[in-house]
Amino acid sequence: MTSRTVTLLDVARAAGVSKSTVSDALQGSGRVAEATRDRVRAVAEELGYRPNSAARRLRRASTGAVGLHLPATATRLDYYMNLAFGAVERAQEDGLDMVLLAPSGAAGGRIASRVDGLLVIDPEAGDSAVPGLLDAGVPVVTGERYLGPAAGPSAAVVCDNAASLTALLDHVTERGARRPAVLAPSGSSAWATALRATARSWGLAHGVEVVLRTVPFAATPAETEETTRALLTADPAVDAVICAPDGSAPGVLRAAAALGREVGTGGGGAAAAGPPENARPTGPGLLVAACVDGPATRGAEPPVTAVDLHPAAYGRACAELLCDILADRAAPDTVRRHAWSLETRASSGSPG
């Protein structure tokens, strides 16, 4: 059936179901059994069915806009601003405007009348606005999975956050750390939950106690400085600190300097560069790393080893999946993965 355009009716005949069932199955709407939905999608793929997205938007009285919901603390975090720019850029490529939603959210029905779909980034299970967004009656893509109860399936773009923290812990131990600590974020987002769980599971798997301290999801440098000072004072054997919240690693560096801990050495690891000849005596070395890369880690002194989550590309990936769902190029429960990279720098004894 490659000599002409494959229609919805062609798919219905080949799958042995009605045209309306095919429409519901491909759009993820209606009451269609999972087995039937899978069979219809497989037949559509086999026949090369491509929906008329322009006609579909007319039928849905498209608003030509999609909504973006960010965590309440996002406005002061570089990560989310870059993510938002990436999402806006990708949405515009499909002729869609991006509407930034108030952190408190709004009634799902009112939102559904204003936008064609929603991006919900780092949804917290305890955020009262999220259930209404997920049940707004329009396609939804979450940036990271929602761990709370949901009325229906939603699409997602996810990072392997367990793997990224594992890479940081492996790195600092390879550089000589014997008693690492993790300043993990509070809250019920998938990111925060994965980091706390991974700190514990990595320690059990390696027979190493990982000292875990919880800090606010969007902790400031002042807050991480206070936490790090208390940690290193109470437990001076800690020789590596991995800081999770975006932009807060400089606070760890300030605490280390105040306590005379030389950053870039730890537990027998070699320093990235020797201290000046007339430097004052310092205490035991300390390796420092961060779970989120950005200007604060790249511009620190010394530059801080960090996980680059590529936020602009992540925002693009979330918007692209939503655009694909709106154009029937992807199922409404599609899950895609987003890559991260480890940037090693002088703070962990690596050449910067």
C-alpha positions as CSV (number, residue, x, y, z in Angstrom):
1,M,0.0,0.0,0.0
2,T,2.8,2.4,-0.8
3,S,1.4,3.7,-4.1
4,R,-1.1,6.0,-2.3
5,T,-1.6,7.6,1.1
6,V,-2.7,5.1,3.7
7,T,-5.9,6.2,5.4
8,L,-7.5,5.6,8.8
9,L,-10.0,3.3,7.1
10,D,-7.1,1.2,5.6
11,V,-5.7,0.6,9.1
12,A,-9.2,-0.2,10.4
13,R,-9.8,-2.9,7.7
14,A,-6.3,-4.4,8.2
15,A,-6.7,-4.5,12.0
16,G,-10.3,-5.8,11.9
17,V,-11.7,-3.0,14.0
18,S,-13.8,0.1,13.4
19,K,-12.4,3.4,12.2
20,S,-13.3,5.1,15.5
21,T,-11.4,2.4,17.4
22,V,-8.3,3.1,15.3
23,S,-8.6,6.8,16.0
24,D,-9.0,6.2,19.7
25,A,-6.1,3.7,19.8
26,L,-3.7,6.0,18.0
27,Q,-4.7,9.0,20.0
28,G,-4.7,7.2,23.4
29,S,-8.3,8.2,24.0
30,G,-11.5,6.2,24.5
31,R,-11.9,2.8,26.1
32,V,-9.7,0.6,24.0
33,A,-8.2,-2.6,25.4
34,E,-4.4,-2.5,25.6
35,A,-4.0,-5.6,23.3
36,T,-6.2,-3.9,20.7
37,R,-4.4,-0.6,21.1
38,D,-1.0,-2.4,20.5
39,R,-2.4,-4.3,17.5
40,V,-3.7,-1.2,15.9
41,R,-0.4,0.7,16.4
42,A,1.5,-2.2,14.9
43,V,-0.7,-2.4,11.9
44,A,-0.5,1.4,11.4
45,E,3.3,1.2,11.6
46,E,3.4,-1.7,9.1
47,L,1.2,0.1,6.6
48,G,3.1,3.3,6.9
49,Y,0.1,5.3,8.2
50,R,0.9,9.0,8.7
51,P,-2.0,11.1,10.1
52,N,-2.9,14.5,8.7
53,S,-1.7,16.6,11.6
54,A,-3.1,19.8,10.2
55,A,-6.6,18.3,9.9
56,R,-6.3,16.9,13.4
57,R,-5.4,20.3,14.8
58,L,-8.5,21.8,13.1
59,R,-10.7,19.1,14.6
60,R,-9.3,19.8,18.0
61,A,-9.8,23.6,17.6
62,S,-6.1,23.9,18.3
63,T,-4.9,26.9,20.3
64,G,-1.5,26.9,18.8
65,A,0.2,26.9,22.2
66,V,1.5,24.5,24.8
67,G,2.0,25.0,28.5
68,L,5.2,24.7,30.5
69,H,5.1,24.0,34.3
70,L,8.3,24.3,36.2
71,P,9.1,23.8,39.9
72,A,8.3,26.8,42.1
73,T,12.0,27.4,42.7
74,A,12.9,27.3,39.0
75,T,13.2,31.0,38.4
76,R,16.5,31.3,40.3
77,L,18.1,28.2,38.9
78,D,20.2,28.3,35.7
79,Y,19.3,24.7,34.8
80,Y,15.6,25.4,34.4
81,M,16.1,28.6,32.5
82,N,18.2,26.8,29.9
83,L,15.7,24.0,29.8
84,A,12.9,26.4,29.1
85,F,14.8,28.1,26.3
86,G,15.4,24.8,24.6
87,A,11.7,23.8,24.9
88,V,10.5,27.2,23.5
89,E,12.9,26.9,20.6
90,R,11.7,23.4,19.7
91,A,8.0,24.3,20.1
92,Q,8.4,27.2,17.8
93,E,9.7,24.9,15.1
94,D,6.3,23.3,15.0
95,G,4.6,26.7,15.0
96,L,3.6,26.5,18.7
97,D,3.9,29.2,21.3
98,M,5.0,28.3,24.8
99,V,3.0,29.5,27.8
100,L,4.7,29.5,31.2
101,L,2.3,28.4,33.8
102,A,2.2,29.8,37.3
103,P,3.9,27.5,39.8
104,S,0.6,27.1,41.8
105,G,-1.0,25.7,38.7
106,A,-4.7,26.1,37.8
107,A,-7.8,24.0,37.3
108,G,-7.2,21.3,34.6
109,G,-10.3,22.3,32.6
110,R,-9.3,25.9,32.3
111,I,-5.8,24.9,31.2
112,A,-7.1,22.5,28.6
113,S,-9.0,25.3,26.9
114,R,-5.9,27.4,26.6
115,V,-3.2,25.0,25.3
116,D,-2.9,21.9,23.1
117,G,-0.6,20.1,25.5
118,L,1.6,20.4,28.6
119,L,5.2,20.0,29.7
120,V,5.5,19.3,33.4
121,I,9.1,19.4,34.5
122,D,10.4,17.6,37.6
123,P,6.9,17.0,39.0
124,E,6.8,16.6,42.8
125,A,4.5,13.9,44.2
126,G,3.6,16.4,46.9
127,D,2.8,19.3,44.5
128,S,-1.0,19.8,44.7
129,A,-1.0,21.4,41.2
130,V,0.4,18.4,39.4
131,P,-2.6,15.9,39.4
132,G,-4.8,18.6,37.8
133,L,-2.2,19.2,35.1
134,L,-1.9,15.5,34.4
135,D,-5.7,15.1,34.2
136,A,-6.2,18.3,32.2
137,G,-7.6,16.5,29.1
138,V,-4.7,17.3,26.8
139,P,-1.5,15.4,26.0
140,V,1.2,15.7,28.8
141,V,4.9,15.1,28.7
142,T,6.8,15.0,32.0
143,G,10.4,15.8,32.4
144,E,11.3,12.9,34.7
145,R,8.5,10.5,35.8
146,Y,5.8,11.6,38.2
147,L,6.0,9.3,41.3
148,G,2.5,10.2,42.6
149,P,-0.8,8.7,41.6
150,A,-1.9,9.6,38.1
151,A,-5.3,9.5,36.5
152,G,-4.0,8.2,33.2
153,P,-0.8,7.6,31.3
154,S,1.6,10.4,30.3
155,A,4.7,10.5,28.2
156,A,8.1,11.3,29.7
157,V,11.7,12.1,28.9
158,V,13.9,10.7,31.6
159,C,17.6,10.7,32.6
160,D,19.3,7.8,34.3
161,N,19.9,9.8,37.5
162,A,21.1,6.7,39.4
163,A,23.8,6.1,36.9
164,S,25.0,9.7,37.0
165,L,25.4,9.7,40.8
166,T,27.0,6.3,40.5
167,A,29.5,7.8,38.1
168,L,30.4,10.6,40.5
169,L,30.8,8.2,43.4
170,D,33.0,5.9,41.3
171,H,35.0,8.8,40.2
172,V,35.8,10.3,43.6
173,T,36.7,6.8,45.0
174,E,39.0,6.2,42.0
175,R,40.6,9.5,42.9
176,G,41.3,8.3,46.5
177,A,38.2,9.1,48.5
178,R,37.4,6.6,51.3
179,R,34.5,8.3,53.0
180,P,32.3,10.2,50.5
181,A,29.3,12.3,51.5
182,V,26.3,13.3,49.4
183,L,24.3,16.5,49.9
184,A,21.1,15.1,48.4
185,P,18.0,17.2,47.6
186,S,14.8,16.9,49.6
187,G,11.4,16.5,48.1
188,S,9.5,13.8,46.1
189,S,10.7,14.4,42.5
190,A,12.1,11.4,40.6
191,W,15.5,13.1,40.5
192,A,15.7,13.8,44.3
193,T,14.3,10.3,45.1
194,A,16.8,8.6,42.8
195,L,19.8,10.4,44.2
196,R,18.9,9.6,47.8
197,A,18.3,5.9,47.0
198,T,21.4,5.6,44.9
199,A,23.6,7.1,47.7
200,R,22.4,4.3,50.0
201,S,22.5,1.4,47.4
202,W,26.0,2.4,46.1
203,G,27.3,2.3,49.7
204,L,25.9,-1.1,50.4
205,A,27.1,-2.5,47.1
206,H,30.7,-1.2,47.7
207,G,30.9,-1.8,51.4
208,V,31.5,1.9,51.9
209,E,29.4,4.2,54.2
210,V,28.2,7.1,52.1
211,V,27.4,10.0,54.5
212,L,24.0,11.3,53.4
213,R,22.8,14.8,54.3
214,T,19.5,16.3,53.0
215,V,19.4,19.9,51.8
216,P,16.6,21.9,50.1
217,F,15.8,21.0,46.5
218,A,17.1,24.4,45.4
219,A,19.6,25.0,48.2
220,T,21.6,28.2,48.0
221,P,25.4,28.3,48.3
222,A,24.9,29.7,51.8
223,E,22.8,26.7,52.8
224,T,25.3,24.2,51.4
225,E,28.1,26.1,53.1
226,E,26.4,25.8,56.4
227,T,25.6,22.1,55.9
228,T,29.2,21.3,54.8
229,R,30.8,23.2,57.7
230,A,28.7,21.2,60.1
231,L,29.4,17.9,58.3
232,L,33.1,18.3,58.1
233,T,33.4,19.6,61.7
234,A,31.4,16.6,63.1
235,D,32.9,14.0,60.7
236,P,36.4,15.2,59.6
237,A,37.1,11.8,58.0
238,V,34.8,12.8,55.1
239,D,37.1,13.2,52.2
240,A,34.7,13.9,49.3
241,V,31.5,15.9,49.1
242,I,29.1,15.5,46.2
243,C,26.6,18.4,46.1
244,A,23.3,17.9,44.3
245,P,21.4,21.2,44.0
246,D,22.1,23.4,41.0
247,G,24.4,26.3,41.6
248,S,25.2,25.5,45.2
249,A,28.7,23.9,44.9
250,P,30.5,27.2,45.7
251,G,29.1,26.9,49.2
252,V,31.0,23.6,49.6
253,L,34.2,25.2,48.4
254,R,33.8,28.1,50.9
255,A,33.2,25.7,53.8
256,A,36.3,23.7,52.8
257,A,38.5,26.9,52.6
258,A,37.2,28.0,56.0
259,L,38.2,24.7,57.6
260,G,41.6,24.6,55.9
261,R,40.7,21.6,53.7
262,E,42.6,21.7,50.4
263,V,40.1,21.0,47.5
264,G,41.4,18.6,44.8
265,T,43.0,16.1,47.1
266,G,41.4,13.4,49.2
267,G,42.1,10.1,50.9
268,G,45.4,9.5,49.3
269,G,44.5,11.0,45.9
270,A,47.0,13.3,44.3
271,A,46.3,17.0,43.9
272,A,45.7,18.4,40.5
273,A,48.4,20.9,41.2
274,G,50.8,21.4,44.1
275,P,50.2,24.2,46.6
276,P,52.2,27.4,46.4
277,E,55.5,27.2,48.2
278,N,54.4,29.7,50.9
279,A,50.9,28.4,51.3
280,R,49.6,28.1,54.8
281,P,49.3,24.6,56.3
282,T,46.0,23.0,55.5
283,G,44.0,20.1,56.9
284,P,43.2,16.8,55.1
285,G,42.3,17.1,51.4
286,L,38.8,17.2,50.1
287,L,37.4,16.2,46.7
288,V,34.3,18.1,45.5
289,A,31.8,17.3,42.8
290,A,28.3,18.3,41.8
291,C,25.2,16.6,40.3
292,V,24.3,19.5,38.1
293,D,26.8,21.4,35.9
294,G,26.4,25.1,35.1
295,P,28.1,28.5,35.4
296,A,28.6,28.1,39.1
297,T,30.6,24.9,38.7
298,R,32.5,25.8,35.6
299,G,33.5,29.3,37.0
300,A,34.4,28.2,40.5
301,E,38.0,28.2,41.8
302,P,38.9,25.4,41.4
303,P,36.4,24.4,38.7
304,V,34.1,21.7,40.0
305,T,33.6,18.2,38.5
306,A,30.0,17.9,37.6
307,V,27.3,16.0,35.7
308,D,26.2,17.9,32.6
309,L,22.5,17.2,32.1
310,H,22.5,19.3,28.9
311,P,19.4,21.2,30.0
312,A,18.7,23.0,26.7
313,A,18.8,19.7,24.8
314,Y,16.6,18.2,27.5
315,G,14.0,20.9,27.1
316,R,14.1,20.4,23.3
317,A,13.6,16.7,23.8
318,C,10.6,17.2,26.0
319,A,9.0,19.7,23.6
320,E,9.8,17.4,20.6
321,L,8.0,14.5,22.2
322,L,5.0,16.6,22.9
323,C,5.0,17.9,19.3
324,D,5.3,14.3,18.1
325,I,2.3,13.3,20.2
326,L,0.2,16.2,19.0
327,A,1.1,15.3,15.4
328,D,0.3,11.6,16.0
329,R,4.0,10.7,15.4
330,A,4.2,9.2,18.9
331,A,1.9,7.4,21.3
332,P,0.7,9.4,24.3
333,D,2.5,7.2,26.8
334,T,5.9,7.2,25.0
335,V,9.0,7.3,27.2
336,R,12.3,8.6,25.8
337,R,15.8,8.8,27.4
338,H,18.1,11.7,27.6
339,A,21.8,11.5,27.8
340,W,24.1,13.1,30.4
341,S,27.9,13.4,30.6
342,L,30.5,13.6,33.3
343,E,32.8,16.6,33.2
344,T,35.9,16.0,35.4
345,R,37.8,19.0,36.7
346,A,40.3,20.1,39.3
347,S,38.0,19.9,42.3
348,S,38.3,16.1,42.2
349,G,42.0,16.0,41.4
350,S,41.4,15.8,37.6
351,P,43.0,18.1,35.1
352,G,40.6,20.9,34.4
